[in-house]
């Protein structure tokens, strides 16, 4: 089993916090979709030449960028080619394959939602971010707060029964009461899944450049203690509402974990298609060039612009520590080699004593306190 990720880089406008590869070159959409289909065929041919079968797809995730900037006709063309190459129509009838598409709330029209109901899509992930219009304008989001509940309603009426939303906290001047209000409004939507992230000033983003150029003098990262209170408030309220906190930033009602994202954290191979998309086969990672014109030209010429790295034992150990500890299951120590276990446990000892890690059922897990400082703990347990 494997996951298929398709990167759609098109955005009508760029959010100031986003570090993912995106472009506003909408005129390239037709060529890009054709290139995605051609890349699938090239992947199929490469595996056949090696005498290897194509994997059975367990999940498909169309992310971005803003995938809802593609037309329904674009999406149909993609799904038709996925079926031609991977042959998985047989599982669509019973939703055995989780098929997610990311959407902006303002792109969710009745017509678009109706079109989705005739495609294999059975899960939608929307970037709500906040229900405060001032904060949305600060992020340079295209939608307003009123469009989020309307989008959820429209998707429900079209038959989409699995909806996830993204929230963000730690805005300049945001109070704990403001954050409480966002959580309340998110819960009122009745969605099945929620992801929440603290606003970070990351190098390479518009926000970082504005900060560096002095355009946002009042902007600073959230006070650590307030951020801690916001995170704990989030986890407590979602737990009380019946959500499972299954990964540092992800919460799901029972039976509604993101199967695709979970595959990243549990060492399941995945295929990435499109500009800047990454793939993993258990032994190596490869990624396409993060430039839409180079990507399209390379695919059209039959010579994809791609980089690859082979994973040594240290890299695989680091990946397992970094990814497994993000989840509520933690690290299954039985999956580590004796050498890795001998390396890990002495380093973990001080965090066990500090109450940031716990060990039970031969698993090493972050505690509630450990989740908030997970980056520090995880980095200290990795090989350098």
C-alpha positions in Angstrom: 0.0 0.0 0.0 1.1 3.6 -0.7 0.0 7.1 -0.7 -0.2 9.4 -3.7 0.4 13.1 -3.2 -0.3 15.6 -6.0 1.0 19.1 -5.6 -1.1 21.9 -7.1 1.0 25.1 -6.7 -1.5 27.6 -8.0 -2.6 30.4 -5.7 -4.6 33.5 -6.6 -2.6 35.4 -3.9 0.2 34.4 -1.6 -0.4 34.1 2.2 2.3 35.9 4.1 3.2 32.9 6.4 3.3 30.2 3.8 6.6 28.4 3.0 5.2 25.8 0.5 6.1 26.2 -3.1 3.4 28.2 -5.0 2.9 30.3 -8.0 0.3 32.8 -9.5 1.0 31.7 -13.1 -2.6 30.6 -13.7 -2.0 30.5 -17.5 0.0 27.3 -17.0 -2.8 25.3 -15.4 -3.6 23.3 -18.6 0.1 22.4 -19.3 0.6 21.6 -15.6 -2.2 19.1 -15.4 -1.0 17.5 -18.7 2.5 17.3 -17.1 1.1 15.6 -14.0 -0.6 13.0 -16.1 2.6 12.5 -18.1 4.7 12.2 -14.9 2.4 9.4 -13.8 3.0 7.5 -17.0 6.8 8.1 -16.7 6.7 6.7 -13.1 4.8 3.6 -14.4 7.3 3.0 -17.2 10.2 3.4 -14.8 8.8 0.7 -12.5 8.0 -1.6 -15.4 11.6 -1.3 -16.6 12.8 -2.4 -13.1 10.3 -5.3 -13.1 8.4 -3.7 -10.2 4.6 -3.4 -9.9 2.9 -0.1 -9.2 1.8 0.1 -5.6 -1.8 -0.2 -4.5 -3.0 3.2 -3.5 -4.5 3.5 0.0 -4.7 7.3 0.0 -4.7 10.2 -2.5 -4.0 13.8 -1.3 -4.3 16.8 -3.6 -2.5 19.6 -1.8 -1.0 23.0 -2.6 -0.9 25.8 -3.2 -4.7 25.9 -3.8 -6.0 22.8 -5.6 -9.4 24.4 -5.8 -7.9 26.9 -8.3 -8.1 23.9 -10.8 -11.4 23.5 -12.6 -13.5 20.4 -12.1 -12.5 19.4 -15.6 -8.9 19.6 -14.6 -9.6 17.3 -11.6 -11.6 14.9 -13.7 -8.7 14.6 -16.1 -6.3 13.9 -13.2 -8.6 11.2 -11.7 -9.2 9.6 -15.1 -5.4 9.3 -15.6 -4.9 8.1 -12.0 -7.3 5.3 -12.8 -5.7 4.5 -16.1 -2.2 4.2 -14.5 -3.0 2.8 -11.0 -6.3 1.1 -11.8 -8.2 1.7 -8.6 -11.8 2.4 -9.7 -12.7 -0.8 -8.0 -12.2 0.8 -4.5 -14.0 4.0 -5.2 -17.4 2.5 -4.7 -16.9 1.8 -1.0 -14.6 4.7 -0.1 -11.7 2.3 0.6 -9.3 4.9 -0.7 -9.2 8.1 1.2 -9.2 10.9 -1.4 -8.5 14.4 0.0 -8.5 17.8 -1.7 -7.5 21.1 -0.1 -9.8 24.0 -0.7 -10.1 27.6 0.1 -13.5 28.5 1.7 -14.2 31.1 -0.9 -13.8 28.5 -3.7 -16.5 26.3 -2.3 -19.5 27.2 -4.5 -22.6 25.0 -5.0 -21.4 24.3 -8.5 -17.9 23.3 -7.5 -19.1 21.1 -4.6 -21.6 19.4 -6.9 -18.8 18.7 -9.3 -16.8 17.1 -6.5 -19.7 14.8 -5.7 -19.2 13.2 -9.1 -15.5 12.7 -8.5 -13.8 10.2 -6.2 -13.1 13.0 -3.5 -14.5 11.9 -0.1 -12.5 14.3 2.2 -12.0 18.1 2.1 -9.4 20.0 4.0 -10.0 23.8 4.3 -7.7 26.5 5.6 -10.0 28.5 7.9 -7.1 29.8 10.0 -9.2 32.2 12.1 -12.7 33.6 12.4 -11.5 37.1 12.8 -11.5 39.2 9.6 -8.7 41.5 10.7 -6.4 38.5 11.3 -7.5 37.0 8.0 -6.5 40.3 6.2 -3.2 40.3 8.1 -2.5 36.8 6.7 -3.6 38.0 3.2 -6.2 35.3 3.1 -8.8 35.7 0.3 -11.8 34.5 2.3 -13.7 36.1 5.2 -14.9 34.5 8.4 -18.5 34.2 7.2 -17.5 32.1 4.3 -16.2 29.2 6.4 -19.5 28.0 7.9 -21.2 28.5 4.5 -18.5 26.4 2.8 -19.0 23.6 5.3 -22.8 23.7 4.8 -22.3 23.6 1.0 -20.0 20.7 1.1 -22.3 18.7 3.4 -25.2 19.3 1.1 -23.1 17.9 -1.8 -22.4 14.7 0.2 -18.9 15.4 1.6 -19.1 13.8 5.1 -15.4 14.1 6.1 -14.2 17.7 6.5 -11.1 19.0 8.1 -10.2 22.6 8.9 -6.9 24.3 9.7 -6.7 26.9 12.5 -3.8 29.2 13.5 -3.0 30.9 16.8 -0.3 33.2 18.1 -1.2 36.3 16.1 0.2 39.7 17.0 -2.0 41.1 19.8 -4.2 37.9 20.0 -5.4 37.1 23.5 -6.4 33.8 25.0 -10.1 34.9 24.9 -9.7 35.6 21.1 -8.3 32.0 20.7 -11.1 30.6 22.8 -13.6 32.2 20.5 -11.9 30.7 17.4 -12.0 27.3 19.0 -15.7 27.7 19.8 -16.6 28.7 16.3 -14.5 25.8 14.9 -16.3 23.3 17.1 -19.7 24.8 16.1 -19.0 23.7 12.5 -19.2 20.1 13.5 -16.2 19.1 11.4 -14.6 15.7 11.8 -10.9 16.8 11.9 -9.0 19.8 13.0 -5.3 20.9 12.6 -3.9 23.8 14.5 -0.6 25.6 14.2 1.1 28.5 15.9 2.0 31.3 13.5 5.7 31.1 12.9 8.0 33.6 11.2 9.8 31.3 8.8 12.7 32.2 6.5 11.6 32.3 2.9 8.1 33.6 3.6 6.6 37.0 2.8 6.2 37.6 6.5 9.9 37.0 7.1 10.8 39.4 4.4 8.5 42.0 5.8 10.0 41.6 9.2 13.6 41.8 7.8 12.8 44.9 5.9 11.2 46.6 9.0 7.7 46.7 7.4 6.0 45.0 10.5 7.7 46.7 13.4 5.0 45.8 15.8 5.1 42.1 14.7 6.9 39.6 16.9 6.5 35.9 17.6 4.0 35.0 20.3 5.0 35.1 23.9 6.0 31.6 24.9 3.9 31.4 28.0 0.8 32.6 26.1 1.5 30.2 23.3 1.7 27.4 25.9 -1.7 28.4 27.4 -3.2 28.5 23.9 -1.9 25.1 23.1 -3.1 23.5 26.3 -6.5 25.3 25.9 -6.8 23.8 22.5 -6.0 20.2 23.6 -8.3 20.4 26.6 -11.2 21.8 24.7 -10.9 19.4 21.8 -10.5 16.4 24.1 -13.7 17.5 26.0 -15.5 17.7 22.6 -14.6 14.0 21.8 -11.5 14.6 19.6 -8.5 12.3 19.7 -5.2 14.2 19.9 -3.4 11.8 17.6 -0.5 14.0 16.5 1.1 17.1 17.8 -1.0 19.5 15.7 -3.8 17.1 14.6 -7.1 16.2 16.2 -9.8 13.8 14.9 -13.2 12.5 15.9 -13.0 8.6 16.3 -12.4 7.0 12.9 -11.5 10.2 11.2 -7.7 10.5 11.4 -6.1 11.7 8.2 -4.9 8.4 6.8 -2.7 10.1 4.3 -0.8 12.2 6.7 -0.6 9.3 9.2 1.3 7.4 6.5 4.1 10.0 6.6 4.5 9.4 10.3 4.4 5.6 10.1 7.0 4.9 7.4 4.5 4.1 4.6 5.9 4.7 1.1 4.4 7.5 -0.9 4.6 8.9 -4.4 4.7 12.7 -5.0 3.7 14.2 -8.3 4.2 17.8 -9.3 6.6 20.7 -8.8 8.4 20.4 -5.4 6.7 17.2 -4.6 8.6 14.5 -2.6 8.5 10.8 -2.8 9.7 8.0 -0.5 10.1 4.3 -1.2 11.6 3.1 2.1 15.2 3.3 0.9 15.4 6.7 -0.6 13.8 10.1 -1.0 13.5 12.1 -4.2 11.9 15.4 -5.0 10.9 17.4 -8.1 12.3 20.8 -8.9 10.5 23.6 -7.1 10.0 25.6 -10.3 6.8 25.2 -12.4 8.4 26.0 -15.7 11.4 23.7 -15.1 9.1 21.0 -13.9 6.8 21.2 -17.0 9.6 21.5 -19.5 11.4 18.5 -17.9 8.3 16.3 -18.0 7.4 17.3 -21.5 10.9 16.4 -22.7 10.8 13.1 -20.9 13.6 14.1 -18.5 12.2 15.1 -15.1 14.3 17.5 -13.1 14.6 15.5 -9.9 17.0 15.0 -7.0 17.4 11.9 -4.9 19.1 10.9 -1.7 19.7 7.4 -0.4 19.0 6.9 3.3 21.7 5.4 5.6 21.0 3.8 9.0 21.5 7.2 10.8 19.0 8.9 8.5 16.4 6.2 9.0 16.9 6.3 12.8 16.4 10.1 12.8 13.3 9.8 10.6 11.8 7.3 12.9 12.5 9.4 16.0 11.3 12.6 14.4 8.1 11.2 12.9 7.0 8.6 15.5 7.3 10.9 18.4 4.9 13.3 16.8 2.1 10.8 17.2 0.2 9.6 20.2 1.6 6.1 19.7 5.2 7.3 20.0 8.2 5.2 19.1 7.8 1.4 19.1 11.1 0.4 20.6 10.7 -3.1 19.2 11.2 -1.7 15.7 14.6 -0.3 16.6 17.9 -2.1 16.2 19.8 -3.0 19.4 22.3 -0.3 18.5 19.6 2.3 18.0 17.9 1.4 21.3 21.3 1.6 23.1 21.8 5.1 21.7 18.2 6.4 22.3 17.4 5.3 25.8 20.3 7.0 27.6 19.5 10.2 25.9 15.8 9.8 26.8 16.6 9.2 30.5 16.6 12.9 31.5 13.4 13.6 29.7 11.7 10.6 31.4 12.9 12.0 34.7 11.6 15.5 33.8 8.2 14.1 32.8 8.5 15.1 29.2 8.6 11.5 28.0 6.9 8.4 29.2 7.7 4.7 28.6 5.0 2.0 28.6 4.1 -1.0 26.5 7.6 -0.8 25.0 6.7 2.6 23.5 8.4 5.9 24.1 5.9 8.8 24.0 5.8 12.5 24.6 3.7 13.6 27.6 1.3 16.5 27.6 4.2 18.8 28.8 6.6 17.2 26.3 4.3 17.9 23.3 4.7 21.6 23.8 8.6 21.4 23.7 8.6 18.5 21.2 11.2 20.1 18.9 13.7 20.3 21.6 13.2 16.8 22.9 13.2 15.2 19.4 16.3 17.1 18.3 18.2 15.9 21.3 17.3 12.3 20.6 18.5 12.4 17.0 21.9 11.5 15.7 23.9 14.5 14.4 
